[in-house]
Structures are given as structure tokens and as C-alpha cells.
Amino acid sequence: MDLITLLKALLLGIVEGLTEFLPVSSTAHLVLLGGAIGFDDPSGTFKVMIQLGAILAIVVVYLKKILETVTGLPTKPEARRFALAIGLAFLPAAAAGVLLGDVVERIFLDGQASPEAVRIIAATLIIGGYVMLAVERFRPPPTDMSVDDIPIWKSVAIGAFQALALVPGVSRSGATIVGAMLLRVERRAAAEFSFFLAMPTMLGAFSYSVVRHHDKLDFSQVQAIGVGFIAAFVAGLFVVRMFLGIVSRFGFAPFAFYRIGLGVLLLGLYGFA
């Protein structure tokens, strides 16, 4: 495999790891960047496999909490409650993915994104950015200060917000965090809940994609997949810790302004109509 292809795989893996857990839409970035650099992934195998790297990163970061929850299931009510909250929060996005996944893939992910798809992505980036700024400014005072404080019903409601991220540009973490903050979850706790919810959501999306497209999976680019996987894992490890520090200090405004700027740039490049 040539060096240029491996460098493209490295770049896409880094972008996947950096954007998967930030409220900026990893899918939008992969669609746009993959088209811009001409990365050949006709079967979608590469994009499916590098998600595992991002999943592994979040598991490593929160391994202690995961082990405490799993080992505490037989004896600790709080462990069962937390596991139930995450499991129920996962269901709305899972249902939306099964019902609408094919439609979204045809519009945004089959081949290179069309100008119309890019304009939709740009619009959702901009709208999402302004929504984040509004929620930062006018959000109700938080009542749930950690992920363990979030009631079951709020977890399900947050999961419903996550389902909006089926459209590239909305952002899975962005929708989850905004929904949580509107429901009076403290911003850092909202970000951490988004991370925990990412584990079953991303693993479920990966598994569903493999089952649905198993006949199209192509592992001939095993070197590129390996490079992308490792890059996504390392970038994911870095960004999770960095993100929580930024959120604690500056809130979500930096990510909102980035979304708006990127959306305006895309509209400038692809036109407004």
C-alpha cells in the first residue's frame, strides 16, 4: 500500500478520534474530509473499523467506572441504576438508527457528499452552534451535579436528544450535552454522561453496520485500517481529557463558534442555494 494512502488513513483516524467526543459532528468531518482528500473507501469498511479505536479510547479512560459498575451489579443498587440509565438512554438512538439509517446513508454517506448534502451539514452545524450558545447563556440552574445524580427519566430524555444526531452535522455529543443541560444537568456531568452513552451507542452502530453490510466489507486495506484505528484511539485518549478541562473552564462556547465558522465556510464554498 502506498504512503499517500496511509497518510490519508492517518489523517482520517486522527479526525475521527478528535471529533467523535466533541460537539462538532465526527460524521460531518469524515464525510467532508474523505471527499476533500479523495480517500477510497467504497465499502465503508475503513470508517466502520476506525470507530472501534474511538470506542476503545473512551473505555480506557473510564475503565475504573466501568469495572465498578459491572462488578457492582449483583450487590450495589447504585451500579444497577447507572447501568439501567445508560441502557435506556441508548434505546431512542438505536430505534432511530434502525428506522432511518438507510435514508441518511443514501443522502450523506454513499460515495462523496453532494453539494446539497454539504449545505445541509453546514446548516446543521450553524444552527447547532447557535443553540449551544443560547443554552450556555440561558440554561436553567443545574440540579444534577454528577452522572450518578441523573434520574432515569432524564437519562431517557437525554437519549431522545441523542437520536437527533442521526443527521450529520448535528453531533451526537452535542445533542446529548445540550439536552442534558436543558434538563438541569451540570455541564461537566453532561459531558461525562455523553461519554458513557457513547459506548453502547457507538458499539451498537458498529455492530449494526457490520451485520447489515457484512457482504460489502473489504479488508484488503488492512494496513490503512490499522493506521486509522491506532490514530483514532490515540486522538480519542487525548481529546476526552482535554475536552473536560475546556468545558470546566470555558463552557461550550469555543465549540459553538467553531461550528458556526465551519458552517459559514462551507456555505461560502458550496453556495447558499
ABEGO torsion letter per residue (X at the ends): XBAAAAAAAAAAAAAAAAAAABBAGAAAAAAAAAAAAGBBBAAGAAAAAAAAAAAAAAAAAAAAAAAAAAAAAAABAAAAAAAAAAAAAAAAAAAAAAAAAAAAAAAAABEBBBAAAAAAAAAAAAAAAAAAAAAAAABBBBABABAAABBAAAAAAAAAAAAAAABBGAEAAAAAAAAAAAAGBBAAAAAAAAAAAAAAAAAAAAAAAAAAAAAABBAAAAAAAAAAAAAAAAAAAAAAAAAAAAAAAAEAAAAAAAAAAAAAAAAAAAEAX
